[in-house]
Amino acid sequence: MPQLWLETKVTPDGEKVLSDYYHRRELGEEGLQLELDEYYDERGWDIETSHPTSGKLAEMVLDRT
């Protein structure tokens, strides 16, 4: 995840928020999880474990033993 995403700011009500890469929208915990899920999915990784899927490993000619 880009380091810029990890920069937090505090809203007027005291909530810490992250922003997207372009600082155009704020990402709460739910938004960040959605971004992370999309990141894993686009790369062929399992969303639950954050590990490459068997299909991705086969595509890369790697064996996960």
N, C-alpha and C positions, 0 to 999 in steps of 0.2 A: 504494500500500500504506500502511495507517495507520502513522504514526510510532511508535506503541506497539509494533508488531511488530518494530521495529528495535532495541528495547532488549534488550540481551543480559544474560545472567547466566552465571556459571561454575558448572558442576556440581562435586561433590567430586573427580572425577577430572580436572578441569581443562578439560573440554570447554565451549566457549561455545555457548549455545543461545538461541534466540528463543522467545517464547511467542505463543500465539494472541491475538486481540484482547481476549478476556476473561481472559487469564492463567490459563486453566484447564488448558492442556496445553502442553507444550514442543514446539517445532518444530525438528527438526534440518534439515540441508540438504535431505534428501529430502522432508520434510513441507512445508517452505517452497516447494519447487518444485511440489508438488501443489496447494498453495493458489494459487500464481501461475497454474498451468495452468487451474484452475477459474475464476479471475478472468477470464482471457482468453476462455475458452470461453463464459462467461455473457454476455460483451459482444460476442461475434461476431468475436473477433480470432483470428488464426492463432497457435497455441501456439508454433510454431517460430520465427517472425519477430517476434512481438509487435505485428504491424501489423493493422489492421482488414482483414477478408476482403473480397473483391470484392462478395460478397453483402451485407455490412454497409454498404459504401460505397454500393451501389445503393439499399439501404433508406433511407439518409440522403440520397439524391439528390446524391451526390458522385462525382466521377470521379477515379480515381487515375492520372493521366497524367504 
